[in-house]
Amino acid sequence: MRRHRRWFVGAGIVLALLVALLINAPGLTGRLLYAPELARAERLPEAPGFARGDRVLVVSPHPDDETLCCSGHIARALEAGASVHVVWVTNGDGFEFDAIYLDRRLHPGHPLLEDLGRRRMQEARNAARILGVPQNNLTFLGYPDGGLLHLFTANYATPYTSKYTGANRVPYAGTLRPGSAYTGENLARDLEAVVSRVRPTVVLAPVPEDAHPDHQTVSYLITRLMAARGELSRVRYWIVHGGLEWPLPKGWHTSLPLILPERAHNLPWRRLELSERELDLKIRTIRSYRSQIDVLGRFMEAFARRTELITLEPLPGTALPPAH
């Protein structure tokens, strides 16, 4: 019996080491393990660029999404002479484990989660400053992290109460409409107000197949809004939650391209090759999210690749002619 037990323990250790190697895959090991995926990523067509006078709106469900998906795109747009605006739909105040880690309390409670939301707002401002986005071009809506889907399935007209902060209306100063009730109607109105003010020629938004419900909701909302304006072809889609353990390998692998996500792998992805300067900016902005990097470090670091991914189709077979 003991011999069998030792065998199972040994086999378990070997399996755990193999899984760790697969996920983290340092250096040459990563290139060998992911050779087919890397080769496919290298063959992707180039992403469309930006022109002087473009107005780019990045729609970010949470503070840090804009950095993980698009800091290279943001830097490229600014260098081309475009103006860049960022709107954050939530303040990321529903990450309980993060609050536990930061405040060393097993049950952080509503006030500490609101404090986390304020901290992440400031981190978002700092990241934008690193990239060179003017502070006047930043908008926070302050809707409930982890609750956006509820606003459209059960709380379109009646206020939703966040299970994290206990708030049923925007509790943050420095947002577009402090005190706005947490309803789908208000969220749709606020996002429409931002789009109407910016009049974007390019929108960078999450793809509907992103695994996070907040990202899915934001994707549906911005897609519906831009379609109603007859400007859906101006939207370029990105993904952050692309499947179990994606992006792989984990950690800093800045010489590798970003491989295609497990989810939405059937979409016609395009790649943006980052310059050394753009990659350096991306690394700096990732590191500036201290509240997140300390908890989700290897996940966030995995986005610091020499490419970023974008698709012009939210779902397979939905390509539209480019906007004029």
N, C-alpha and C positions, 0 to 999 in steps of 0.2 A: 504493500500500500504506500509506504513512504517513498519507494522508488518511483512509483507512478506519480505521486504528488510532486516530487522533485522534477520529473519530466515535464509535467504540465506547467509548473512554475517557470522552468527554463524556456519552454516553448512560448509562454506568455511574454517573457522578457524579450525574446528574439522578435516576436511579432510586434511588440511595442516599439522596439528600436527600428524595425523596418518601416512602420507607419510614420515615426518621427522623421526618418530619412526621406520618405516620400513627400511629406509635408514641407520640410525645411530645405532639403536638397541643396546643399552648398556647392558653389562653384561648378566645376566640371561635372559633378554628379547630377546637378540640376539640368545641365544641357543634355546629358545622356538619358535621364529618366523622362524628360519632356520633349525629346527631339522632334517627334511628329507635330506636337502642338506648337512648338516654337517655329518650325518650318512653315506651318500654315499661317501663323501670325506674321511672319516675314513677307508672305506673298499677298497680304491684304492690300487693296488699292489705297491710295492716299486720301486722307480726309480733306474736305473742302477747306479753303483758307478764309481769310478775312480781308476786307478792303478799308481804306481810309473812309471815314464817314459811316461805317457800320455802327449800329447800336445793338450791342450784345446783352441779352438778359440771361443770367444763370439762375435757374430755379432750383433751390437746394432745400430738400425736406428738413435737414438738420445741419447745424454748424459742423463742419468738416467734410460733408459730402461734396461741396464745391471744390475743395482741395483735392480729395481723392480722385474724383472723376476728371477734373477739368482745369487744374492750375496751369498746365501746359497750354491749353487752349486760351485761357485768360491772358497769359503772358504773350502769346502769339498775337492775339487780337489787339492788345494795347500797343505792341511794337508796330503793328500795321497801321496804327492811327485810328482804330475804332474806339468808341467809348464802351465801357463795360459796367454793367449794373448787376448786383446780386440781391436776390430776395430769399430770405430764410423763412420757411413756413412754420417751423417749430423752433424752440430754443434748446431742444434736446434735454428737456427736464424730466424724462421718464427713465433714465438709465440708473436704476436703483443701485446696482453693483458699483457703479462709478462713485455714487454718493457715499456708499459704505466705505469704499477704499479711501476716498479723499478725507472723510470726516471721522474715520475709524469708529463708526457706530453701526451696530448690526441692524438697527431700525432707524434709518435717517429721518423719516417723518416728512410732512409736507413742506415746512419752512426750508429745510436743507435742500430739498429737491428744487424749490424755487431759487435758492442760492446757486445751485448748479446751473440752472437756466441762465442766470445773470452772468455767471462765470463764462459759460460757453458763448454768450453774446460777445463778451470782451475778447475771447479767443478768436472769434470770427472776424472782429474788427482788426485784430492784430495780423491775422493771416492775409486779409485784404490789403493792409498797409504794406506787407512784405511784397505782395504782387504788384502794387502800384495802383490799386483801384481806389479812387477818391472816396473818402468817408461819406460824402453827400450822395454817393451812388449806392449806398447800402440800405436795405430795408428789412426790418424784422416784423413778422406778422404775429408771432407769439402764440400760435395755436397749440393744442395739446399733443405732446410727443406720445406716440403710441395710440392716439385716439382719432386720427384723421378719418379712418374708414368709418368709424361710428358716426361721424358728422354727416355722412351721406347715406348710411343705411338705417339709422334710427334717430338721428338728431339734426335733421336738415333745418327744422324750424324751431325746435325746442332745445335749450342749452344742454350740452354734455358736460358732465363733471369728471375731471381728470382723476383717475385712480392713484396718480402719483403725487400731484400737488394739492388735490382737493379743490382746485379752482374750477369755476364754470364760466369764466370770462378771462380775457387777457390780463394777467396780473403784472405785466412788466412796463416800466417806463422805457422810453426810447423805441417803442414799437409804433407801427403805423396808426393803430387805433386802440390805445390802452382802454381796458374796460369793455371791449367788444365781446359780446356773448359767444360762447363756443358753439356755433351752429354752422352747418354746411352752407347755409345761405350767406352768412357773413364772410366765411372764408372765400367763397366764390366771388363775392363782391369785392373783397380786398385784393385778391389776386388780379381781378379784372382792372381795378384802379391802377395797380402797378403797371400792367401791360399798357393801358391807355396812356399813362404818363410817359413811359419809356419809348413806346412805339418801336419795338425791337425789329430789326431786320434779321436777326439770328437769335433763336432761343435754344439754350442748352438745358435739357430736362431729362428726368429719369425715364427709362423705357418701361412699358407696362409689365414686362416679365421680370422686373426686379423682385426679389423674394420678400422685401420688407413691405408690409401693408401701407405704411405711410408713403413710401416711394410710389407704390401702385396708385394710391389715391391722387397724389400730386400729378402723376403722369396722365391719368384719366382727365383730371381737371384742366390741365394746361392744354391737352390735346383737344378737348371739347371747346375750350375758349378760343384757341387759335383757329380751329375749324369754323367756328361761328363768325370769325372775322375774315374768313377766306384766306387765311395766312398759314395754314397748316404746314405748307412746304418750307416754312422758315424754321421749323423745329428740327433740331439735331438731338438724338437721344443717346444717353450714356447709361451705364449700369455700375452699381457698387456691390449689391448683394447678388452675386451671380451664381450661387450654388454652394453646396457644402465645401468648405475650406478654400473656395476661390477667393482671391487669386493664388495660384501656386507657381513656384514654391513660395513659402512664407519668408518674411524678412527682407533685408536689403539685397536686391539683385539688380542693380542699376544698369548692368550691361545687357540684360535680357529684355525682350519685348514682352508686353502684357499678352498672355495667351487668352484665347477666346473663352467666354464664360460658359459654364455648364448649362445654365439657363439661357435661353435666347441664342443658343449657338447657331440656330438656323437663320438668323438675321444676317443681312449683308453688311457686316462690320467693315469699317475703314480705320486706318491707323494714322495717327499724327506722330511723326518722328520728332522727338524733342531735341533741341540744341543743348549744349552743355549748360548754357545759362538757364534755359527753361527747366532742365532737370534739377539744377542747383536750387532754383526757386521752389520747385515742388518739394524737395527734401526739407528745405527751411520751413515751408508752410506746414508740412506734416508734423515736424518737430514742435512747431509753435502751439499745437493743440495738446498742451501738457496734460489736461484732465483726461484725455483719451489715449494718448500715447503710452501713459503709464499702465493702462489697463488692457488696451487692444494693440499694443505696440507692433507685434509681428504681422497682424492683419493690415494695419495702416501702412507699415513699411513696404508691404508687398505691392503697393500701388506706385512706388517710386521706381518705375521702369522707364526705359528709353522711348516707349510709345504710350499713347492713350488711345482708347477705342471710342468710336462714334458710329452711329447708324442713322440713316435718313428715314428708315422705315420703323414705325412703332410695332408693327406686326408683319409677318411674312406676306408679301404680295400687296403692300399698301403704298408702294412708291408713288410719289407725285412729282410733276415737273417742278424744276426750281423756281423759286419766287423771283419776280422781276422788280 
